[in-house]
């Protein structure tokens, strides 16, 4: 079903496009006829996806191999984009670690903040002025249901996703009068490499047992259907979890989250 996404322009930019939610966004946007700027660290995967989408939908693509944890990543991406004018920005790249905050390597913490927060803010800052000038555009920020409540054992990740959530919710009214639609996508546990890479034996994680694994394709469908109509989309059990944070004292939600997350000691990183 067509959503007329080309009203935002001919090009869309997707970060973390080599797997998971980012890849599903790329496929859905290509199906709508949008040309794609595909950004991730793994060039081979990006080129494979690019070739598939070009053959299937006859679109144009630009593949950008870039680690968003690097301090000059925004400048590099902006230079590579050149004269192309992305009318839709899907800022999806991110990763998280499970475990004790005090045991997390400082370099990993710094990189998580760079990828999950700094790159999101700087890429939005770099490209949103063009959307305002053209008086049309869309910005989708992939946050997490964990951005709504304290997350013991995943504290830094939860904090970065709270940043993404607040950035998106704050920008929505700020950009509305300029014709720019802003949406936050806040998934719960998703069936992507975020879990598979860190869990090679495929042992179910505790929080996945509680919420179930959401289908990233269905998640993207809900996001695109909500674009221009909703501020935030909560696929699967995400809405119930966010509602819980408004009904219960934050101390309670932190304790409940801690009981679930403590069963998942270890490390996770989402590959992009």
C-alpha positions in Angstrom: 0.0 0.0 0.0 1.5 3.3 -1.1 2.1 5.9 1.6 3.2 8.6 -0.8 6.6 8.9 0.9 8.0 10.7 -2.2 6.2 13.8 -1.0 9.3 14.3 1.2 11.7 14.1 -1.8 13.4 11.6 -4.0 16.2 10.5 -1.6 16.2 9.0 1.9 19.2 8.5 4.2 19.3 5.4 6.4 22.0 4.8 9.1 22.6 1.3 10.3 21.3 0.0 7.0 23.2 -3.3 6.8 21.0 -5.3 9.1 17.9 -5.4 11.3 15.6 -2.4 11.5 17.8 -0.3 9.2 17.8 -2.9 6.5 14.0 -3.2 6.7 13.6 0.6 6.4 15.8 0.5 3.3 13.7 -2.2 1.7 10.4 -0.5 2.6 11.6 2.9 1.2 12.9 1.3 -2.0 9.6 -0.3 -2.5 8.0 3.2 -2.4 10.5 4.3 -5.1 12.8 6.4 -3.0 16.5 6.5 -3.9 18.7 5.5 -0.9 21.8 6.7 0.9 22.8 3.6 2.8 25.2 4.1 5.7 26.9 1.4 7.9 30.3 0.0 8.8 30.0 -3.1 6.7 30.5 -2.3 3.0 30.0 -5.8 1.6 26.6 -6.0 3.2 25.6 -2.6 2.1 26.7 -3.3 -1.5 24.8 -6.6 -1.5 21.6 -4.8 -0.3 22.2 -2.0 -2.8 22.4 -4.4 -5.7 19.3 -6.2 -4.6 17.3 -3.0 -4.3 18.5 -1.6 -7.6 17.6 -4.8 -9.4 14.2 -5.2 -7.7 13.0 -1.6 -7.7 15.1 0.3 -10.2 16.2 2.9 -7.7 19.5 4.8 -7.3 21.7 4.2 -4.3 24.7 5.6 -2.6 26.7 3.3 -0.3 28.7 5.0 2.5 30.9 2.9 4.6 31.3 4.8 7.9 31.7 4.2 11.6 29.4 6.7 13.3 31.5 6.4 16.4 34.3 8.5 14.7 34.4 12.2 15.5 34.5 13.3 11.9 31.7 10.9 10.7 29.1 13.7 10.1 31.5 15.7 7.9 32.5 12.6 6.0 28.9 11.6 5.3 27.9 15.2 4.3 30.8 15.3 1.8 29.8 11.9 0.3 26.2 12.9 0.0 27.2 15.9 -2.1 24.4 17.5 -4.1 21.9 14.8 -3.3 19.1 16.1 -1.2 17.8 13.5 1.3 14.2 14.4 2.2 13.8 11.6 4.7 16.3 10.9 7.5 16.2 7.5 9.3 18.6 7.7 12.1 18.7 4.1 13.3 22.4 3.0 13.9 23.1 2.2 17.5 24.4 -0.5 19.9 24.2 -1.4 23.5 26.0 -3.4 26.2 24.4 -5.5 29.0 26.2 -5.7 32.3 27.5 -3.7 35.2 28.1 0.0 34.4 31.3 0.0 36.6 32.7 -2.9 34.5 32.1 -1.4 31.1 35.2 -0.3 29.2 35.5 3.5 29.0 36.3 3.3 25.3 33.1 1.3 24.7 31.1 3.8 26.7 32.5 6.7 24.8 31.7 5.0 21.4 28.2 4.2 22.5 27.5 7.8 23.3 29.0 8.9 20.0 26.9 6.5 17.9 23.7 6.6 19.9 23.6 10.3 20.8 26.2 12.5 19.1 25.8 11.1 15.6 22.0 11.3 15.8 22.1 14.9 16.9 24.8 16.0 14.5 23.3 14.3 11.4 20.0 15.8 12.2 21.6 19.2 12.7 23.5 18.9 9.4 20.5 17.9 7.2 17.4 19.3 8.9 18.1 22.9 7.8 17.8 21.8 4.2 14.4 20.2 5.0 13.3 23.5 6.6 14.4 25.4 3.6 12.5 23.1 1.2 9.5 23.1 3.7 9.1 19.4 3.5 10.9 16.4 4.9 10.8 13.6 7.5 13.0 12.7 10.4 12.7 9.2 12.0 14.7 8.6 15.1 15.0 5.0 16.3 15.0 5.1 20.1 13.8 2.3 22.4 11.2 1.5 25.0 14.2 1.5 27.4 14.3 5.3 26.9 11.2 5.6 29.0 12.4 4.1 32.2 15.6 3.4 34.2 17.5 0.4 33.0 19.7 -1.3 35.6 22.3 -3.6 33.9 21.8 -1.6 30.7 22.1 1.8 32.2 24.2 3.6 29.6 22.2 2.3 26.7 18.9 3.3 28.4 20.3 6.8 29.0 21.4 7.2 25.4 17.9 6.1 24.2 16.3 8.6 26.5 18.4 11.3 24.8 17.2 10.1 21.4 13.6 10.1 22.6 13.7 13.6 24.1 15.5 14.9 21.0 12.8 13.6 18.7 9.8 14.6 20.9 11.3 18.1 21.2 12.0 18.6 17.5 8.5 17.5 16.4 6.7 20.7 17.5 9.8 22.8 16.6 9.8 21.6 13.0 6.0 21.1 12.4 5.4 24.6 11.1 8.2 24.1 8.6 6.5 21.1 7.1 8.9 18.5 8.6 7.4 15.4 10.1 9.3 13.9 13.1 8.7 10.4 14.5 10.2 8.4 17.3 10.2 4.6 16.9 10.5 2.9 20.3 10.8 -0.8 19.9 11.0 -3.4 22.7 13.0 -6.5 22.1 13.5 -7.0 18.4 14.5 -10.1 16.4 17.7 -8.6 15.0 21.4 -9.1 15.2 21.5 -7.0 18.4 20.6 -10.2 20.2 21.9 -12.8 17.8 25.5 -11.7 17.7 25.9 -11.4 21.4 24.1 -14.7 22.0 25.5 -17.2 19.5 24.1 -20.2 21.3 20.6 -18.8 20.8 19.8 -19.0 24.5 16.6 -16.9 25.2 17.4 -13.7 27.1 15.2 -12.9 30.1 13.7 -9.7 28.7 13.0 -11.4 25.4 11.1 -14.1 27.3 9.0 -11.4 28.9 8.2 -9.3 25.9 8.7 -11.7 23.0 10.7 -10.8 19.9 9.2 -8.2 17.6 9.4 -8.5 13.8 11.5 -5.6 12.4 9.5 -5.6 9.1 6.2 -5.1 11.0 7.9 -2.5 13.1 9.0 -0.5 10.1 5.5 -0.8 8.6 3.9 0.7 11.7 6.5 3.5 11.8 5.9 4.6 8.2 2.1 4.4 8.7 2.4 6.6 11.7 4.7 9.2 10.1 3.0 12.6 9.9 0.3 11.4 12.3 2.0 10.3 15.5 4.9 11.5 17.6 6.0 8.1 18.8 5.3 4.5 17.7 5.5 1.6 20.2 5.5 -1.7 18.3 4.5 -4.8 20.1 4.7 -4.5 23.9 6.4 -1.2 23.9 3.3 0.9 24.6 2.4 -1.2 27.6 5.9 -0.8 29.0 5.8 3.0 28.4 2.4 3.2 30.1 3.9 1.4 33.1 6.3 4.2 33.6 3.5 6.7 33.9 1.4 4.6 36.3 4.1 3.4 38.7 6.7 5.3 40.8 10.1 5.4 38.9 11.7 3.6 41.8 9.4 0.7 41.2 10.0 0.6 37.5 13.7 0.7 38.1 13.5 -2.2 40.5 11.3 -4.3 38.1 13.6 -3.6 35.2 16.6 -4.5 37.3 15.1 -7.9 38.2 14.6 -8.7 34.5 17.9 -7.3 33.2 20.0 -8.9 36.0 19.3 -12.3 34.4 21.0 -11.1 31.2 24.5 -10.5 32.3 26.9 -10.2 29.4 27.6 -8.0 26.5 25.6 -7.1 23.4 26.5 -5.0 20.4 24.3 -4.3 17.4 26.2 -4.7 14.2 25.4 -2.0 11.7 
